[in-house]
């Protein structure tokens, strides 16, 4: 029986290695950073219930709630509240890294080392997150990266900062904690020292209107290009709810581009988007110390499910098998 389990695990790991043989495009969602103390959508919803006057305290879906007309005049306050919640957690992460308490981040370090190794030493990450967990780790590891800004105070977005070699490109389609409105332009600041409006795109009725502006328009275009050119996808903590990224990813996995997903719980929307995919393998938490694996090897095979020993749905453990 033990040997059979070992064989099952081994065959699953071989599928992962085959799917990610070509360096993948990393799709980095909010679920990737919750374990580091970053707020979930539920946490942000609770913060808005407490911090924004007349916010509906009975709602249980933040994106649906923020889509209502009644919140349009409150968007600056909503952005400030969300920014504060994410920033407080982000600062805590930075303190851990400064104090060299980095064991929790080994999965990210291994991911970077693994996929930036082949020529031309480039790793592309598309993310909906505002936090700077990746940037903090990359800086600590002395790895060259860009989010389109050069990291200097009051610098301006420049799409030319994204390169095709010797760099990690982080494409933040919904903005970042360090981006603020300064005299009508989005500028890079190390912190909110001047009480400017944070330039993050919240899941509101104005979401698509906001992403038509600089630099979000260019970032959406860049993410489209990276998704269309991807030879494989490694998806970490992303639930396929974002309408900027999901349609492009769905179109490519229908063509046979392999997808590997690791997350605490696979969302219903993920299964919906994978319905016509040819090759995928999903890792989610089963019972304690075990991982549920749902996979389809090719267009002619059926979807299968297995339970394997180990917390391979966590990035730290997952990267150990590659």
Beta strands, then each sheet from edge to edge (+ up, - down):
strand 1: 25-28
strand 2: 122-127
strand 3: 145-146
strand 4: 155-156
strand 5: 167-172
strand 6: 175-182
strand 7: 185-188
strand 8: 198-200
strand 9: 232-236
strand 10: 258-262
strand 11: 280-285
strand 12: 290-296
strand 13: 304-309
sheet 1: 3+ 5+ 2+ 1+ 9+ 10+ 11+ 12- 13+
sheet 2: 4+ 7- 6+ 8-
end
